[in-house]
Structure formats: structure tokens, C-alpha cells
Amino acid sequence: AAYENMQASESRIRDADMAEEMVALTTKQILVQSGTAMLAQANVKPNSVLKLLQM
């Protein structure tokens, strides 16, 4: 019974760690996507200004 309890405990810990890591991964993916979107916006604005100046 002690061995089974230990296995069950390890399984719960692994499941909790997996959930925590998934949250961390999702958070980092959102931050990367936000950063990419910000860089794209920063890239578009100078090009727009340049087009206006060339008219």
C-alpha cells in the first residue's frame, strides 16, 4: 500500500508540474506574439511616414 501511495503522490506532482509548465509556456507564447506585433507596428510607422514625405 505504501508503494502505491508513493506512486499516486508522484503522479499528482507530475500532473501539477505539467499544468504549471503549460501555463508558463502559454504566458511566454503570448509575450512573444505581443512583442512581434509591437515590432511589426514599429516597422510600419516609419514606412508610412516615409511614404507621406515622398508624396
C-alpha distance matrix in Angstrom:
0.0 3.8 5.5 5.1 6.2 8.6 9.9 10.5 12.2 14.3 15.3 16.5 18.4 20.0 21.0 22.6 24.3 25.6 27.1 28.6 30.2 31.6 33.3 34.7 35.9 37.6 39.2 40.6 41.9 43.7 45.2 46.4 47.9 49.6 51.1 52.3 54.0 55.6 56.9 58.3 60.1 61.5 62.8 64.5 66.4 68.5 69.3 70.5 72.6 74.1 75.0 76.7 78.7 79.8 81.4
3.8 0.0 3.8 5.5 5.1 6.2 8.6 9.8 10.5 12.3 14.2 15.3 16.5 18.3 19.9 21.1 22.4 24.2 25.8 26.9 28.4 30.2 31.8 32.9 34.3 36.2 37.6 38.8 40.4 42.2 43.5 44.7 46.5 48.1 49.3 50.7 52.5 53.9 55.2 56.8 58.6 59.7 61.1 63.0 64.8 66.7 67.7 69.0 71.0 72.5 73.5 75.2 77.1 78.3 79.9
5.5 3.8 0.0 3.8 5.4 5.0 6.2 8.6 9.8 10.5 12.3 14.3 15.3 16.5 18.3 20.0 21.0 22.4 24.4 25.7 26.8 28.5 30.5 31.4 32.5 34.6 36.2 37.2 38.6 40.7 42.0 42.9 44.7 46.5 47.6 48.9 50.8 52.3 53.4 54.9 56.9 58.1 59.2 61.1 63.1 65.0 65.8 67.2 69.3 70.6 71.7 73.5 75.3 76.4 78.1
5.1 5.5 3.8 0.0 3.8 5.4 5.0 6.1 8.5 9.8 10.5 12.4 14.2 15.3 16.4 18.4 19.9 20.9 22.6 24.3 25.6 26.9 28.8 30.2 31.2 32.9 34.7 36.0 37.1 39.1 40.7 41.7 43.2 45.0 46.4 47.6 49.3 51.0 52.2 53.6 55.4 56.8 58.0 59.7 61.7 63.8 64.5 65.8 68.0 69.3 70.2 72.0 74.0 75.0 76.6
6.2 5.1 5.4 3.8 0.0 3.8 5.4 5.1 6.1 8.6 9.8 10.6 12.3 14.2 15.3 16.5 18.3 19.9 21.2 22.6 24.2 25.7 27.2 28.6 30.1 31.7 33.2 34.7 36.0 37.8 39.2 40.5 42.1 43.7 45.1 46.5 48.1 49.6 51.0 52.5 54.2 55.5 56.9 58.6 60.4 62.5 63.5 64.6 66.7 68.2 69.2 70.8 72.8 74.0 75.5
8.6 6.2 5.0 5.4 3.8 0.0 3.8 5.4 5.1 6.2 8.6 9.9 10.6 12.3 14.2 15.3 16.4 18.2 20.0 21.0 22.3 24.3 25.9 26.9 28.3 30.2 31.6 32.8 34.3 36.3 37.5 38.6 40.5 42.1 43.2 44.6 46.5 47.9 49.1 50.7 52.5 53.7 55.0 56.9 58.7 60.6 61.6 63.0 64.9 66.3 67.5 69.2 71.0 72.2 73.9
9.9 8.6 6.2 5.0 5.4 3.8 0.0 3.8 5.4 5.1 6.1 8.7 9.9 10.5 12.2 14.2 15.2 16.3 18.4 19.9 20.9 22.4 24.5 25.6 26.5 28.5 30.2 31.3 32.5 34.6 36.1 37.0 38.6 40.5 41.7 42.9 44.7 46.4 47.5 48.9 50.9 52.2 53.3 55.1 57.1 59.0 59.9 61.2 63.3 64.6 65.6 67.4 69.3 70.4 72.0
10.5 9.8 8.6 6.1 5.1 5.4 3.8 0.0 3.8 5.5 5.1 6.3 8.7 9.9 10.5 12.4 14.2 15.3 16.6 18.4 19.9 21.1 22.8 24.4 25.6 27.1 28.8 30.3 31.5 33.2 34.9 36.1 37.5 39.2 40.7 41.9 43.5 45.2 46.6 47.9 49.6 51.1 52.4 54.0 55.9 58.1 58.9 60.0 62.2 63.7 64.5 66.2 68.2 69.4 70.9
12.2 10.5 9.8 8.5 6.1 5.1 5.4 3.8 0.0 3.8 5.4 5.2 6.3 8.7 9.9 10.6 12.3 14.2 15.5 16.6 18.3 20.0 21.4 22.6 24.2 25.9 27.2 28.7 30.2 31.9 33.2 34.6 36.3 37.7 39.1 40.6 42.2 43.6 45.1 46.6 48.3 49.5 51.0 52.7 54.5 56.6 57.6 58.7 60.7 62.3 63.3 64.9 66.8 68.1 69.7
14.3 12.3 10.5 9.8 8.6 6.2 5.1 5.5 3.8 0.0 3.8 5.5 5.1 6.1 8.6 9.8 10.4 12.1 14.2 15.2 16.3 18.2 20.0 20.9 22.1 24.2 25.7 26.7 28.2 30.2 31.5 32.5 34.3 36.0 37.1 38.5 40.4 41.8 43.0 44.6 46.4 47.6 48.9 50.8 52.6 54.5 55.5 56.8 58.9 60.2 61.3 63.1 64.9 66.0 67.7
15.3 14.2 12.3 10.5 9.8 8.6 6.1 5.1 5.4 3.8 0.0 3.8 5.4 5.1 6.1 8.6 9.8 10.4 12.3 14.2 15.2 16.4 18.5 19.9 20.8 22.5 24.4 25.6 26.7 28.7 30.3 31.3 32.7 34.6 36.0 37.1 38.8 40.5 41.8 43.1 45.0 46.4 47.6 49.2 51.2 53.3 54.1 55.3 57.5 58.9 59.8 61.5 63.5 64.6 66.1
16.5 15.3 14.3 12.4 10.6 9.9 8.7 6.3 5.2 5.5 3.8 0.0 3.8 5.5 5.1 6.1 8.6 9.8 10.6 12.3 14.2 15.3 16.7 18.4 19.8 21.2 22.7 24.4 25.7 27.2 28.9 30.3 31.7 33.2 34.8 36.2 37.6 39.2 40.7 42.1 43.7 45.1 46.6 48.2 49.9 52.2 53.1 54.1 56.2 57.8 58.7 60.3 62.3 63.6 65.0
18.4 16.5 15.3 14.2 12.3 10.6 9.9 8.7 6.3 5.1 5.4 3.8 0.0 3.8 5.4 5.1 6.1 8.5 9.9 10.5 12.1 14.2 15.4 16.4 18.1 20.0 21.1 22.5 24.2 25.9 27.0 28.4 30.2 31.6 32.9 34.5 36.2 37.5 38.9 40.5 42.1 43.3 44.8 46.6 48.3 50.4 51.5 52.6 54.6 56.1 57.2 58.8 60.7 62.0 63.6
20.0 18.3 16.5 15.3 14.2 12.3 10.5 9.9 8.7 6.1 5.1 5.5 3.8 0.0 3.8 5.4 5.0 6.0 8.6 9.8 10.4 12.1 14.3 15.1 16.1 18.2 19.8 20.8 22.1 24.2 25.6 26.5 28.2 30.0 31.2 32.5 34.3 35.9 37.0 38.5 40.4 41.7 42.9 44.7 46.6 48.6 49.5 50.8 52.9 54.2 55.3 57.0 58.9 60.0 61.7
21.0 19.9 18.3 16.4 15.3 14.2 12.2 10.5 9.9 8.6 6.1 5.1 5.4 3.8 0.0 3.8 5.5 5.1 6.3 8.6 9.9 10.6 12.5 14.3 15.2 16.5 18.5 20.0 21.0 22.7 24.5 25.7 26.9 28.7 30.3 31.5 33.0 34.7 36.1 37.4 39.1 40.6 41.9 43.5 45.4 47.6 48.4 49.5 51.7 53.2 54.0 55.7 57.7 58.9 60.3
22.6 21.1 20.0 18.4 16.5 15.3 14.2 12.4 10.6 9.8 8.6 6.1 5.1 5.4 3.8 0.0 3.8 5.4 5.2 6.2 8.6 9.9 10.8 12.4 14.2 15.5 16.7 18.5 20.0 21.4 22.9 24.5 25.9 27.2 28.8 30.4 31.8 33.2 34.9 36.3 37.8 39.2 40.8 42.4 44.0 46.3 47.3 48.3 50.3 52.0 53.0 54.5 56.4 57.8 59.3
24.3 22.4 21.0 19.9 18.3 16.4 15.2 14.2 12.3 10.4 9.8 8.6 6.1 5.0 5.5 3.8 0.0 3.8 5.5 5.0 6.1 8.6 9.9 10.5 12.1 14.2 15.3 16.4 18.2 20.0 21.1 22.4 24.2 25.7 26.8 28.4 30.2 31.5 32.8 34.5 36.2 37.3 38.7 40.6 42.3 44.3 45.4 46.6 48.6 50.1 51.2 52.8 54.6 55.9 57.6
25.6 24.2 22.4 20.9 19.9 18.2 16.3 15.3 14.2 12.1 10.4 9.8 8.5 6.0 5.1 5.4 3.8 0.0 3.8 5.4 5.1 6.1 8.7 9.8 10.3 12.2 14.2 15.2 16.2 18.3 19.9 20.9 22.3 24.2 25.6 26.7 28.4 30.1 31.4 32.7 34.5 35.9 37.1 38.8 40.8 42.9 43.7 44.9 47.1 48.5 49.4 51.1 53.1 54.2 55.8
27.1 25.8 24.4 22.6 21.2 20.0 18.4 16.6 15.5 14.2 12.3 10.6 9.9 8.6 6.3 5.2 5.5 3.8 0.0 3.8 5.5 5.1 6.3 8.7 9.9 10.6 12.4 14.3 15.3 16.7 18.6 20.0 21.1 22.6 24.4 25.8 27.1 28.7 30.4 31.6 33.1 34.7 36.2 37.6 39.4 41.7 42.6 43.5 45.7 47.4 48.2 49.7 51.8 53.1 54.5
28.6 26.9 25.7 24.3 22.6 21.0 19.9 18.4 16.6 15.2 14.2 12.3 10.5 9.8 8.6 6.2 5.0 5.4 3.8 0.0 3.8 5.5 5.2 6.3 8.7 10.0 10.7 12.5 14.3 15.6 16.7 18.5 20.2 21.3 22.7 24.5 25.9 27.2 28.8 30.4 31.8 33.1 34.8 36.4 38.0 40.2 41.3 42.4 44.3 46.0 47.1 48.5 50.4 51.8 53.4
30.2 28.4 26.8 25.6 24.2 22.3 20.9 19.9 18.3 16.3 15.2 14.2 12.1 10.4 9.9 8.6 6.1 5.1 5.5 3.8 0.0 3.8 5.4 5.0 6.0 8.5 9.7 10.5 12.1 14.2 15.2 16.3 18.2 19.8 20.9 22.4 24.2 25.6 26.8 28.4 30.2 31.4 32.7 34.6 36.4 38.3 39.3 40.6 42.6 44.0 45.2 46.9 48.6 49.9 51.6
31.6 30.2 28.5 26.9 25.7 24.3 22.4 21.1 20.0 18.2 16.4 15.3 14.2 12.1 10.6 9.9 8.6 6.1 5.1 5.5 3.8 0.0 3.8 5.4 5.0 6.1 8.5 9.9 10.4 12.3 14.2 15.2 16.4 18.2 19.9 20.9 22.4 24.2 25.6 26.8 28.6 30.1 31.4 32.9 34.9 37.1 37.8 38.9 41.1 42.6 43.5 45.2 47.2 48.3 49.8
33.3 31.8 30.5 28.8 27.2 25.9 24.5 22.8 21.4 20.0 18.5 16.7 15.4 14.3 12.5 10.8 9.9 8.7 6.3 5.2 5.4 3.8 0.0 3.8 5.5 5.2 6.1 8.6 9.9 10.7 12.4 14.3 15.4 16.5 18.4 20.0 21.1 22.6 24.4 25.8 27.1 28.6 30.3 31.7 33.3 35.7 36.7 37.6 39.6 41.4 42.3 43.7 45.7 47.1 48.5
34.7 32.9 31.4 30.2 28.6 26.9 25.6 24.4 22.6 20.9 19.9 18.4 16.4 15.1 14.3 12.4 10.5 9.8 8.7 6.3 5.0 5.4 3.8 0.0 3.8 5.5 5.1 6.2 8.6 10.0 10.6 12.3 14.3 15.4 16.5 18.4 20.0 21.1 22.6 24.4 25.8 26.9 28.6 30.4 31.9 34.0 35.2 36.4 38.2 39.8 41.0 42.5 44.3 45.7 47.4
35.9 34.3 32.5 31.2 30.1 28.3 26.5 25.6 24.2 22.1 20.8 19.8 18.1 16.1 15.2 14.2 12.1 10.3 9.9 8.7 6.0 5.0 5.5 3.8 0.0 3.8 5.4 5.2 6.1 8.7 9.9 10.5 12.3 14.2 15.3 16.4 18.3 19.9 21.0 22.5 24.4 25.6 26.8 28.6 30.6 32.5 33.4 34.7 36.8 38.2 39.2 41.0 42.8 43.9 45.6
37.6 36.2 34.6 32.9 31.7 30.2 28.5 27.1 25.9 24.2 22.5 21.2 20.0 18.2 16.5 15.5 14.2 12.2 10.6 10.0 8.5 6.1 5.2 5.5 3.8 0.0 3.8 5.5 5.0 6.2 8.7 9.9 10.5 12.2 14.2 15.3 16.5 18.3 20.0 21.0 22.6 24.3 25.6 27.0 28.9 31.2 32.0 33.0 35.2 36.8 37.6 39.2 41.2 42.4 43.9
39.2 37.6 36.2 34.7 33.2 31.6 30.2 28.8 27.2 25.7 24.4 22.7 21.1 19.8 18.5 16.7 15.3 14.2 12.4 10.7 9.7 8.5 6.1 5.1 5.4 3.8 0.0 3.8 5.5 5.2 6.3 8.7 10.0 10.6 12.4 14.3 15.4 16.5 18.5 20.0 21.2 22.6 24.4 25.9 27.4 29.7 30.9 31.7 33.6 35.4 36.5 37.9 39.8 41.3 42.8
40.6 38.8 37.2 36.0 34.7 32.8 31.3 30.3 28.7 26.7 25.6 24.4 22.5 20.8 20.0 18.5 16.4 15.2 14.3 12.5 10.5 9.9 8.6 6.2 5.2 5.5 3.8 0.0 3.8 5.4 5.0 6.1 8.6 9.7 10.4 12.2 14.2 15.2 16.4 18.3 19.9 20.9 22.4 24.3 26.0 27.9 29.1 30.4 32.2 33.7 34.9 36.5 38.2 39.6 41.3
41.9 40.4 38.6 37.1 36.0 34.3 32.5 31.5 30.2 28.2 26.7 25.7 24.2 22.1 21.0 20.0 18.2 16.2 15.3 14.3 12.1 10.4 9.9 8.6 6.1 5.0 5.5 3.8 0.0 3.8 5.4 5.1 6.2 8.5 9.8 10.5 12.3 14.2 15.3 16.4 18.4 19.9 21.0 22.6 24.6 26.7 27.4 28.7 30.9 32.2 33.2 34.9 36.8 37.9 39.5
43.7 42.2 40.7 39.1 37.8 36.3 34.6 33.2 31.9 30.2 28.7 27.2 25.9 24.2 22.7 21.4 20.0 18.3 16.7 15.6 14.2 12.3 10.7 10.0 8.7 6.2 5.2 5.4 3.8 0.0 3.8 5.5 5.1 6.1 8.5 9.8 10.5 12.2 14.2 15.2 16.5 18.3 19.8 21.1 22.8 25.2 26.1 26.9 29.1 30.8 31.7 33.1 35.2 36.5 37.9
45.2 43.5 42.0 40.7 39.2 37.5 36.1 34.9 33.2 31.5 30.3 28.9 27.0 25.6 24.5 22.9 21.1 19.9 18.6 16.7 15.2 14.2 12.4 10.6 9.9 8.7 6.3 5.0 5.4 3.8 0.0 3.8 5.5 5.0 6.1 8.5 9.8 10.5 12.2 14.1 15.3 16.3 18.2 20.0 21.3 23.4 24.8 25.8 27.6 29.3 30.6 31.9 33.7 35.2 36.9
46.4 44.7 42.9 41.7 40.5 38.6 37.0 36.1 34.6 32.5 31.3 30.3 28.4 26.5 25.7 24.5 22.4 20.9 20.0 18.5 16.3 15.2 14.3 12.3 10.5 9.9 8.7 6.1 5.1 5.5 3.8 0.0 3.8 5.4 5.1 6.1 8.6 9.8 10.5 12.2 14.3 15.2 16.4 18.4 20.3 22.1 23.0 24.5 26.4 27.7 29.0 30.7 32.4 33.6 35.4
47.9 46.5 44.7 43.2 42.1 40.5 38.6 37.5 36.3 34.3 32.7 31.7 30.2 28.2 26.9 25.9 24.2 22.3 21.1 20.2 18.2 16.4 15.4 14.3 12.3 10.5 10.0 8.6 6.2 5.1 5.5 3.8 0.0 3.8 5.4 5.0 6.2 8.6 9.9 10.5 12.3 14.2 15.2 16.5 18.6 20.9 21.5 22.6 24.9 26.3 27.1 28.8 30.8 31.9 33.4
49.6 48.1 46.5 45.0 43.7 42.1 40.5 39.2 37.7 36.0 34.6 33.2 31.6 30.0 28.7 27.2 25.7 24.2 22.6 21.3 19.8 18.2 16.5 15.4 14.2 12.2 10.6 9.7 8.5 6.1 5.0 5.4 3.8 0.0 3.8 5.4 5.1 6.2 8.6 9.8 10.6 12.3 14.2 15.4 16.8 19.3 20.4 21.1 23.1 25.0 26.0 27.3 29.2 30.7 32.2
51.1 49.3 47.6 46.4 45.1 43.2 41.7 40.7 39.1 37.1 36.0 34.8 32.9 31.2 30.3 28.8 26.8 25.6 24.4 22.7 20.9 19.9 18.4 16.5 15.3 14.2 12.4 10.4 9.8 8.5 6.1 5.1 5.4 3.8 0.0 3.8 5.4 5.0 6.2 8.6 9.9 10.5 12.2 14.3 15.6 17.5 18.9 20.2 21.8 23.3 24.8 26.3 27.8 29.3 31.1
52.3 50.7 48.9 47.6 46.5 44.6 42.9 41.9 40.6 38.5 37.1 36.2 34.5 32.5 31.5 30.4 28.4 26.7 25.8 24.5 22.4 20.9 20.0 18.4 16.4 15.3 14.3 12.2 10.5 9.8 8.5 6.1 5.0 5.4 3.8 0.0 3.8 5.4 5.1 6.2 8.7 9.8 10.5 12.4 14.5 16.3 17.0 18.5 20.6 21.8 22.9 24.8 26.5 27.5 29.3
54.0 52.5 50.8 49.3 48.1 46.5 44.7 43.5 42.2 40.4 38.8 37.6 36.2 34.3 33.0 31.8 30.2 28.4 27.1 25.9 24.2 22.4 21.1 20.0 18.3 16.5 15.4 14.2 12.3 10.5 9.8 8.6 6.2 5.1 5.4 3.8 0.0 3.8 5.5 5.0 6.2 8.6 9.8 10.6 12.6 15.1 15.7 16.5 18.8 20.4 21.2 22.7 24.8 26.0 27.5
55.6 53.9 52.3 51.0 49.6 47.9 46.4 45.2 43.6 41.8 40.5 39.2 37.5 35.9 34.7 33.2 31.5 30.1 28.7 27.2 25.6 24.2 22.6 21.1 19.9 18.3 16.5 15.2 14.2 12.2 10.5 9.8 8.6 6.2 5.0 5.4 3.8 0.0 3.8 5.4 5.1 6.1 8.5 9.9 10.9 13.2 14.7 15.5 17.1 19.0 20.3 21.5 23.3 24.9 26.5
56.9 55.2 53.4 52.2 51.0 49.1 47.5 46.6 45.1 43.0 41.8 40.7 38.9 37.0 36.1 34.9 32.8 31.4 30.4 28.8 26.8 25.6 24.4 22.6 21.0 20.0 18.5 16.4 15.3 14.2 12.2 10.5 9.9 8.6 6.2 5.1 5.5 3.8 0.0 3.8 5.4 5.0 6.1 8.6 10.2 11.6 12.9 14.5 16.1 17.3 18.9 20.6 21.9 23.3 25.3
58.3 56.8 54.9 53.6 52.5 50.7 48.9 47.9 46.6 44.6 43.1 42.1 40.5 38.5 37.4 36.3 34.5 32.7 31.6 30.4 28.4 26.8 25.8 24.4 22.5 21.0 20.0 18.3 16.4 15.2 14.1 12.2 10.5 9.8 8.6 6.2 5.0 5.4 3.8 0.0 3.8 5.5 5.0 6.2 8.9 10.8 11.0 12.4 14.8 15.9 16.8 18.7 20.5 21.5 23.2
60.1 58.6 56.9 55.4 54.2 52.5 50.9 49.6 48.3 46.4 45.0 43.7 42.1 40.4 39.1 37.8 36.2 34.5 33.1 31.8 30.2 28.6 27.1 25.8 24.4 22.6 21.2 19.9 18.4 16.5 15.3 14.3 12.3 10.6 9.9 8.7 6.2 5.1 5.4 3.8 0.0 3.8 5.3 5.1 6.4 9.2 10.1 10.6 12.6 14.5 15.4 16.7 18.7 20.2 21.6
61.5 59.7 58.1 56.8 55.5 53.7 52.2 51.1 49.5 47.6 46.4 45.1 43.3 41.7 40.6 39.2 37.3 35.9 34.7 33.1 31.4 30.1 28.6 26.9 25.6 24.3 22.6 20.9 19.9 18.3 16.3 15.2 14.2 12.3 10.5 9.8 8.6 6.1 5.0 5.5 3.8 0.0 3.8 5.6 5.6 7.1 9.2 10.4 11.4 13.1 14.9 16.1 17.4 19.2 21.1
62.8 61.1 59.2 58.0 56.9 55.0 53.3 52.4 51.0 48.9 47.6 46.6 44.8 42.9 41.9 40.8 38.7 37.1 36.2 34.8 32.7 31.4 30.3 28.6 26.8 25.6 24.4 22.4 21.0 19.8 18.2 16.4 15.2 14.2 12.2 10.5 9.8 8.5 6.1 5.0 5.3 3.8 0.0 3.8 5.7 6.1 6.8 9.1 10.7 11.4 13.0 15.0 16.2 17.3 19.5
64.5 63.0 61.1 59.7 58.6 56.9 55.1 54.0 52.7 50.8 49.2 48.2 46.6 44.7 43.5 42.4 40.6 38.8 37.6 36.4 34.6 32.9 31.7 30.4 28.6 27.0 25.9 24.3 22.6 21.1 20.0 18.4 16.5 15.4 14.3 12.4 10.6 9.9 8.6 6.2 5.1 5.6 3.8 0.0 3.8 5.8 5.3 6.2 8.8 10.0 10.6 12.5 14.4 15.4 17.0
66.4 64.8 63.1 61.7 60.4 58.7 57.1 55.9 54.5 52.6 51.2 49.9 48.3 46.6 45.4 44.0 42.3 40.8 39.4 38.0 36.4 34.9 33.3 31.9 30.6 28.9 27.4 26.0 24.6 22.8 21.3 20.3 18.6 16.8 15.6 14.5 12.6 10.9 10.2 8.9 6.4 5.6 5.7 3.8 0.0 3.8 5.4 5.1 6.3 8.6 9.9 10.7 12.5 14.3 15.8
68.5 66.7 65.0 63.8 62.5 60.6 59.0 58.1 56.6 54.5 53.3 52.2 50.4 48.6 47.6 46.3 44.3 42.9 41.7 40.2 38.3 37.1 35.7 34.0 32.5 31.2 29.7 27.9 26.7 25.2 23.4 22.1 20.9 19.3 17.5 16.3 15.1 13.2 11.6 10.8 9.2 7.1 6.1 5.8 3.8 0.0 3.8 5.4 5.1 6.1 8.6 9.9 10.5 12.3 14.6
69.3 67.7 65.8 64.5 63.5 61.6 59.9 58.9 57.6 55.5 54.1 53.1 51.5 49.5 48.4 47.3 45.4 43.7 42.6 41.3 39.3 37.8 36.7 35.2 33.4 32.0 30.9 29.1 27.4 26.1 24.8 23.0 21.5 20.4 18.9 17.0 15.7 14.7 12.9 11.0 10.1 9.2 6.8 5.3 5.4 3.8 0.0 3.8 5.4 5.0 6.2 8.7 9.9 10.5 12.7
70.5 69.0 67.2 65.8 64.6 63.0 61.2 60.0 58.7 56.8 55.3 54.1 52.6 50.8 49.5 48.3 46.6 44.9 43.5 42.4 40.6 38.9 37.6 36.4 34.7 33.0 31.7 30.4 28.7 26.9 25.8 24.5 22.6 21.1 20.2 18.5 16.5 15.5 14.5 12.4 10.6 10.4 9.1 6.2 5.1 5.4 3.8 0.0 3.8 5.4 5.1 6.3 8.7 10.0 11.1
72.6 71.0 69.3 68.0 66.7 64.9 63.3 62.2 60.7 58.9 57.5 56.2 54.6 52.9 51.7 50.3 48.6 47.1 45.7 44.3 42.6 41.1 39.6 38.2 36.8 35.2 33.6 32.2 30.9 29.1 27.6 26.4 24.9 23.1 21.8 20.6 18.8 17.1 16.1 14.8 12.6 11.4 10.7 8.8 6.3 5.1 5.4 3.8 0.0 3.8 5.4 5.1 6.2 8.7 10.2
74.1 72.5 70.6 69.3 68.2 66.3 64.6 63.7 62.3 60.2 58.9 57.8 56.1 54.2 53.2 52.0 50.1 48.5 47.4 46.0 44.0 42.6 41.4 39.8 38.2 36.8 35.4 33.7 32.2 30.8 29.3 27.7 26.3 25.0 23.3 21.8 20.4 19.0 17.3 15.9 14.5 13.1 11.4 10.0 8.6 6.1 5.0 5.4 3.8 0.0 3.8 5.4 5.1 6.2 8.9
75.0 73.5 71.7 70.2 69.2 67.5 65.6 64.5 63.3 61.3 59.8 58.7 57.2 55.3 54.0 53.0 51.2 49.4 48.2 47.1 45.2 43.5 42.3 41.0 39.2 37.6 36.5 34.9 33.2 31.7 30.6 29.0 27.1 26.0 24.8 22.9 21.2 20.3 18.9 16.8 15.4 14.9 13.0 10.6 9.9 8.6 6.2 5.1 5.4 3.8 0.0 3.8 5.4 5.1 6.5
76.7 75.2 73.5 72.0 70.8 69.2 67.4 66.2 64.9 63.1 61.5 60.3 58.8 57.0 55.7 54.5 52.8 51.1 49.7 48.5 46.9 45.2 43.7 42.5 41.0 39.2 37.9 36.5 34.9 33.1 31.9 30.7 28.8 27.3 26.3 24.8 22.7 21.5 20.6 18.7 16.7 16.1 15.0 12.5 10.7 9.9 8.7 6.3 5.1 5.4 3.8 0.0 3.8 5.5 5.5
78.7 77.1 75.3 74.0 72.8 71.0 69.3 68.2 66.8 64.9 63.5 62.3 60.7 58.9 57.7 56.4 54.6 53.1 51.8 50.4 48.6 47.2 45.7 44.3 42.8 41.2 39.8 38.2 36.8 35.2 33.7 32.4 30.8 29.2 27.8 26.5 24.8 23.3 21.9 20.5 18.7 17.4 16.2 14.4 12.5 10.5 9.9 8.7 6.2 5.1 5.4 3.8 0.0 3.8 5.5
79.8 78.3 76.4 75.0 74.0 72.2 70.4 69.4 68.1 66.0 64.6 63.6 62.0 60.0 58.9 57.8 55.9 54.2 53.1 51.8 49.9 48.3 47.1 45.7 43.9 42.4 41.3 39.6 37.9 36.5 35.2 33.6 31.9 30.7 29.3 27.5 26.0 24.9 23.3 21.5 20.2 19.2 17.3 15.4 14.3 12.3 10.5 10.0 8.7 6.2 5.1 5.5 3.8 0.0 3.8
81.4 79.9 78.1 76.6 75.5 73.9 72.0 70.9 69.7 67.7 66.1 65.0 63.6 61.7 60.3 59.3 57.6 55.8 54.5 53.4 51.6 49.8 48.5 47.4 45.6 43.9 42.8 41.3 39.5 37.9 36.9 35.4 33.4 32.2 31.1 29.3 27.5 26.5 25.3 23.2 21.6 21.1 19.5 17.0 15.8 14.6 12.7 11.1 10.2 8.9 6.5 5.5 5.5 3.8 0.0
